[in-house]
Amino acid sequence: MVTHYANVSRFVGLPNATITGVTFFANGTSIGPPQAQDYVGNFTTLNFSPLNPNLDQWNRTYTLNNDTTTWRFFPPKSFDFDMKIERKNVTADYMATYAYNATISVPGVGRANGDMIVLSVGTGQTEWVMAAVVILAFASAIAVHLQYRNRKKQLTKFQRR
């Protein structure tokens, strides 16, 4: 279709022509018919080279609810083409856009180091420390309660005499 209108654009303005104007835009910039044919013809959908920036340049978020770290990257549009065809009293606008983004999610707290993701791996002692804190708090409460009871018994014995 682009080739057809690129060729037609050479005859715009001639007598008996139904098309009065053809304009091509790539990434918002006006281009000529040969450049439009090259731009459309050389487009590759599986070109992921815009994802080259290191992961530490991607947007990183940590979600506490599900304990995940996520990196997201939104490269610029890979393909942005616009073709305007002006006929007598009618303008048709054909647009084609191709864009993608990338997301990487890992469980836990992660950090990026260049192209690598480093996950924090615990020592396995956190649970023991938490259990010890709970046991110590419980034991302290019992000790305070027993001391209070003994003190109360001593006071009541002293008052009976």
C-alpha positions as CSV (number, residue, x, y, z in Angstrom):
1,M,0.0,0.0,0.0
2,V,2.8,2.4,0.9
3,T,4.6,1.6,-2.4
4,H,1.4,2.4,-4.4
5,Y,0.9,5.7,-2.7
6,A,4.6,6.6,-2.9
7,N,4.4,6.2,-6.7
8,V,1.0,8.0,-6.8
9,S,2.5,10.9,-4.9
10,R,4.7,11.7,-7.9
11,F,1.7,12.4,-10.0
12,V,-0.2,14.6,-7.5
13,G,-1.6,17.7,-9.1
14,L,-1.7,16.4,-12.7
15,P,-5.0,16.8,-14.6
16,N,-7.6,14.1,-13.9
17,A,-5.8,13.0,-10.7
18,T,-8.2,12.0,-7.9
19,I,-5.5,12.3,-5.3
20,T,-4.6,15.9,-4.5
21,G,-1.9,15.2,-1.9
22,V,0.0,12.4,-0.1
23,T,2.1,13.0,3.0
24,F,4.3,10.6,4.9
25,F,5.4,10.9,8.6
26,A,7.9,8.7,10.5
27,N,8.1,9.4,14.2
28,G,6.2,12.6,13.7
29,T,8.6,14.0,11.1
30,S,7.6,14.5,7.5
31,I,9.6,12.3,5.0
32,G,9.6,11.8,1.3
33,P,8.1,8.8,-0.6
34,P,11.4,6.9,-1.0
35,Q,12.2,7.3,2.7
36,A,8.7,6.2,3.6
37,Q,9.1,3.0,1.5
38,D,12.5,2.3,3.2
39,Y,11.1,3.0,6.7
40,V,8.1,0.6,6.2
41,G,10.1,-2.0,4.3
42,N,12.9,-2.2,6.8
43,F,10.8,-2.5,9.9
44,T,11.6,-5.5,12.1
45,T,9.2,-6.6,14.8
46,L,11.7,-8.8,16.7
47,N,14.2,-6.0,17.3
48,F,14.7,-5.9,21.0
49,S,17.9,-3.8,21.0
50,P,16.1,-0.9,22.8
51,L,16.0,-3.1,25.9
52,N,19.8,-2.8,26.2
53,P,20.0,-0.4,29.3
54,N,21.2,-2.2,32.4
55,L,18.5,-3.3,34.9
56,D,19.5,-0.7,37.4
57,Q,18.2,1.9,34.9
58,W,14.8,0.3,34.7
59,N,11.9,1.3,37.1
60,R,12.1,-0.8,40.2
61,T,9.3,-1.3,42.6
62,Y,8.9,-3.6,45.7
63,T,5.4,-4.8,46.6
64,L,5.1,-5.7,50.3
65,N,1.7,-7.4,49.9
66,N,3.1,-10.3,47.8
67,D,6.8,-9.8,48.6
68,T,8.0,-9.3,45.0
69,T,10.4,-6.9,43.3
70,T,9.5,-5.8,39.8
71,W,11.5,-4.0,37.1
72,R,9.7,-2.3,34.2
73,F,11.1,-0.6,31.1
74,F,9.2,1.3,28.5
75,P,11.4,1.9,25.4
76,P,10.4,4.5,22.8
77,K,8.0,3.3,20.1
78,S,9.8,1.0,17.6
79,F,7.6,2.0,14.7
80,D,5.5,5.1,14.3
81,F,4.2,5.8,10.7
82,D,1.5,8.1,9.4
83,M,0.3,8.4,5.9
84,K,-2.3,11.2,4.9
85,I,-4.0,10.9,1.6
86,E,-6.0,13.9,0.4
87,R,-8.7,13.3,-2.2
88,K,-11.1,15.9,-3.5
89,N,-13.0,17.0,-0.3
90,V,-11.8,13.9,1.7
91,T,-8.7,13.3,3.8
92,A,-7.8,9.7,4.9
93,D,-5.3,9.2,7.7
94,Y,-3.6,5.8,8.0
95,M,-1.5,5.3,11.1
96,A,0.6,2.3,12.2
97,T,2.4,2.1,15.6
98,Y,4.4,-0.7,17.2
99,A,5.6,-0.5,20.8
100,Y,6.4,-2.9,23.6
101,N,7.6,-3.0,27.2
102,A,9.4,-5.4,29.4
103,T,8.7,-6.6,33.0
104,I,10.8,-8.8,35.2
105,S,9.5,-10.0,38.6
106,V,11.3,-11.9,41.3
107,P,10.2,-13.1,44.7
108,G,11.6,-11.3,47.7
109,V,13.7,-8.2,47.9
110,G,16.0,-7.9,44.8
111,R,18.4,-5.4,43.6
112,A,20.0,-4.9,40.2
113,N,23.7,-5.0,39.6
114,G,24.2,-4.2,35.9
115,D,22.5,-7.0,34.0
116,M,22.2,-9.3,37.1
117,I,19.5,-9.5,39.8
118,V,20.8,-10.2,43.3
119,L,18.3,-11.6,45.8
120,S,18.6,-11.2,49.5
121,V,18.9,-14.6,51.0
122,G,18.5,-14.7,54.8
123,T,20.7,-16.7,57.2
124,G,17.8,-18.8,58.3
125,Q,18.2,-17.5,61.9
126,T,15.5,-14.8,61.7
127,E,12.8,-17.2,62.8
128,W,14.9,-18.4,65.8
129,V,15.5,-14.8,66.9
130,M,11.8,-13.9,66.6
131,A,10.9,-17.1,68.6
132,A,13.5,-16.2,71.3
133,V,12.1,-12.6,71.6
134,V,8.6,-14.0,72.1
135,I,9.8,-16.6,74.7
136,L,11.8,-14.0,76.6
137,A,8.8,-11.6,76.6
138,F,6.6,-14.3,77.9
139,A,9.1,-15.5,80.5
140,S,9.5,-11.9,81.7
141,A,5.8,-11.5,82.1
142,I,5.6,-14.7,84.1
143,A,8.5,-13.6,86.3
144,V,7.0,-10.2,87.0
145,H,3.6,-11.8,87.8
146,L,5.2,-14.3,90.2
147,Q,7.2,-11.6,91.9
148,Y,4.0,-9.5,92.3
149,R,2.2,-12.5,93.8
150,N,5.0,-13.3,96.2
151,R,5.2,-9.6,97.3
152,K,1.4,-9.6,97.8
153,K,1.6,-12.8,100.0
154,Q,4.3,-11.3,102.1
155,L,2.3,-8.2,102.7
156,T,-0.8,-10.2,103.7
157,K,1.3,-12.3,106.1
158,F,2.8,-9.2,107.6
159,Q,-0.6,-7.6,108.1
160,R,-2.0,-10.7,110.0
161,R,0.6,-10.5,112.7
